């Protein structure tokens, strides 16, 4: 009987260790993928995908400078090659620069080798132009193979930044008021807001509407890394 009790205790201990290890590993994996920051603080991160653009990125930067706030730009490497000046300006003005692949493909259709090439090629041009290695990656279209992307992100020291449910779909270029209303009416503490600075001219006007409204409502705008550092 005593032997059986020890055997049962040993088995239970083993289960606890296994489950504990699994939980710890799972929690670590989840931290690679980020959709929001802390929900108990009135902070928001504005993010802009697909740039730089020769006109609109500078216009976005002008609005951000007007309100003295910082944002995060997820850069397509090929656009950085074509239009480097707005990217360099964004970096010098203290905005965060993230990796958005080189050619902006749907990475769920790529092999592991192709995806690594997309990420590294973009990383190389960003380092060349800004002098900084990016640590944030956003998959184009929010599409990816989880296990593959997670493994590559860990290998190259990236966090994978997605976004919260508020999506103004500004890439469809709706009116500025509609973009602004979608964000101001639905944004919550800790949200990562998805916007674009490439072929989305109404986004610039929308920023001049939504930023002062959200500041008036007590929100602070920060970069993605600032948002998630105290999660």
N, C-alpha and C positions, 0 to 999 in steps of 0.2 A: 504493500500500500504506500509506504514511504517512497519506494522507488518510483511508483507511478506519479506521485506528487512532484517529485524532482523532475521527472520526464515532462510532465505537463507544464511546469514552470519554465523549463528550458525551451519548450516549443513556443510558449507565449512570448518569452524574451526574444526569440528569433523573429517572431511575427512583428513585434514592436520595432525591432531594429530595421527590418526590411521596409516596413511602412514608413518609419521615420526617415530612412534614407531616400525613399521614393518621394516623400513630400518635399524634402529639402531640395532634391534634384529638380522636381517639377517647379518649385517656386523660383529657382534660379533660372530655369528655362523661360518662365513667363516674363521675367524681368528683361529679357532680350527684346520682347515685343512690347511697345508702349503705345497706349491709346489716349492716356490722360495723365494729368498730374494730380496733386492732392485735392480732395473735394472739400476740405475744410478751410480753404483760403481763396480769396477772390482774386485769383490770378488766371490769366489767359495767355496762350501762345498763338500768335498769328504765324502761319507758315505759307510760303509761296512756292509753288512747283513749276518746273519746266523752263525757267529762265536760264540765263539772262536774255532779255529782249533789248534791242537797241533803243527803244523808246520807253516802253512801259515799265521796265525795271527802274529806270531813273525816276519816272513819275511816282512810282510806289515809294522809292527812297525819299523823295521830296516830302511826301505826306508824313512818313514815319519821322523824318527829321523835324517837321513842323510841330509834332506833338511829343518829340523827344522820347520815342519808344523804340525798342529793339525787336526784331523779328528773326525768323529762321527761313533761309532760302534753300530749297532742295534743287540742286543744279544738274541739268542735263549737260554732260561733258561736251557734246558736239556744239551746243550753243555757247558754252564757255570759250571754245576755240574760235567761234565766229565773232562773238561780242564780248570781249574780255573786260572792257572798261567798266561797265555797270557792275560786274562781279567784283572787280578790284575795289571799286568804290564801296560796295556793300560791306566787304570785309574790313576796310579801313574805318568805316563808320561804326563798327562794333556789332554788326549783325552776324548771326551764326550761319555758317555755310555747311550744307549737308549734301550727301551723295545721292543722285537720282538716276544712276547708270549713265553710260555714255550716249547711247543711241535711243533711249526711252522705249525699249521693247516691252512686250508682255513677258516678264521673266518666267512665268509658269510654263512657257513653251520652250525654254532654253535648257540645255544640258548644264550640268554643274560647271564644266569647263568654260562654257560660253558665259555663264553668269559671273563667274570669277573674273573673266576678261572684261566684262562690262563694268564691274565695280572698280577694278584696279585701273582701268584706262581712265575712268572718270576721276578717281582719286589722284592719279598722277597729274592731270591737268589742273586740278584744284590746288594741289601742293605747289605746282609751278607758278600759279598766278597769285596765290594768297600767302604762301609760305607756311600753311597750316595743314595738318592731316585731318580730314573730316572724321568724326566719330559717330555720326548719325546717318542712317540710310533709310530712304523711303522707296518702296517698290512702286514703279509706275502702275497706275490704275488700281493700286492696292491689291494686285494679283500676285500670288507666289505659291511655291511648294514649301510648306512650313519647315519640314525637316531639313531640306537642302539649304534654304536661306538661313535658318538658325545656325547650322553648322558653319557656313561661310562667314556669317556675322561674327561668331565667336572667334573664328580663325583670324579675322582681320580687325577685331576689336571695334565692332559697330553695335550700336543699339538700333533696332528696327522701329522706326517711328511711323505709326499709322495716324488715325485721327478719330475724333469723337463723332457722334451721330449727326452733329450739325454740319450739313454739307450744302452750301449755297449754290453749288453747281454753276459757279461763275464761268467755267469753261464754255458753257452754252451761251454766255454773254447776255443774261437777262438784264433788265434795267437796274440801275444803281440802287434805287430805293428798295427793290425786291431783294437784292443781295444783302443790303444793310439790315432790312427787317428780319430776314431769315436768321441772321446771326444774333442781333440784339434781342430778339424775342425768344430765342431758344438756347443760347449759350449758358453754360453753368460753370461753377467753380472748377478750375483745373482743366478746362477743355483745350484741346489742340484743334485749331480751326484751319481747315483746308481752303486755300485760295490759290490763284495762279497769277503769274506776272508775264504771261506770254499769250498774245492775241486775245486779251481780256480787258479792253479799255474801260469798260464800265466798273471794273473792280477798283480802279484808282478813285473814281468819284465816290464809290461806296465807302471806301476807307475814310473819306473826309466826313461821312455821315455817321458811321458806326463808332469810330474811335472816340470822338468827344462824348457821345451818348453813354458808352460803356465806362468811360472815365468818370462821368457824372454819377453813374450808378455804383461807383466804388471799386471798379476793376482796375487791376494793374496788368500791363502787358509786359511779358518777359520772353526770353528765348526758350526753346524747348529744353535745353540742358539746365537752365535755371529753374524751369517748371518742375522737372523730375528729380532734381538733385536731393530733395527732401521727402520723396515719396515714402 
